[in-house]
Every structure is written in C-alpha cells, then in structure tokens.
Amino acid sequence: MVDPTSDIGEDVSEDDAPACETCGDVVVDEPDHRVVTWIEDAQVQSAHFCNGSCRTDWDGDR
C-alpha cells in the first residue's frame, strides 16, 4: 500500500494504489483524489476517494 501522506502520481501501479472507499475504483493519477485521515485506537487510519463526490457520499462528518 502507498503511504497515505504521499502523492499518488503516475509512477504508482494499480497493484500498489489505494481503492476508493465508496465506489471501489483504484485511485491512480486522479487530480481530484481525496484522503481523510484520523486516529482510532492509537493508530492512524485513512480512507482514499477518487473525488469529492465519493468522499461526501462516504461520510460527510469526517
């Protein structure tokens, strides 16, 4: 898995790229890519989204 704090650019393969938490599409070189991070049970958690719409559909409160 790719570090959630790094850019997801052209050099990331589909095998290593994260999937959108809402639609399941692989996020590779998406200009509207969104990431939400939070702390849960003393661990950093993250969720990737291919665009703002998928991010809003997932959970508008985080």
N, C-alpha and C positions, 0 to 999 in steps of 0.2 A: 504494500500500500504506500502511496505517496504521502509525504509529510503534509498534513493539512494546512500548515502555515506557508508552504511554498507555492510558487506559481505553477499552475497546470498549463504547460505550454506544448508546443509541437513535438518536443522530444520525449513525451510520455506515451508509452504504448497503452492500448486498450486493456491489456492484461494487468497493468500496474495502476491504471486510473480508477478513481472512485466512481461509484454509481450514484445517480440522483436518488435521494431518499423518497421522492414522490413518484416519479414515473419509471425509475429503474434504468434509464438510459445512461450509458457510460459518458462521463464528463471528460472530454479530451478537446483542448483548444477551444473552449466555449468563452466568448467575450463577455457573456452575461452570467458566468459562473458565480454562485454564491456559496459561502461557507458559514455555518453557525457553530460556534464552539461554546462549551460550558463545562463546569466542574460538577462531577457526580461521584459520590463515594471516594473523594480524594483523587479522582482520575480525570484527566482531560478527555472530553468526548467531543466529537464533531460530526456534523451532517453536511453533506455536499448536495448542491442543487444545480441543475443546468441553467436555470434562470430565476428571476424574481417571482414569476408566477408560481412555479413549482415550490419555491421557498414559502410563499404565502399560503399555498394550499396545504403544506405540511403542518405548520403551526405558526400562527401569527403572533404568539406571545413570546417566543424566544428571540 
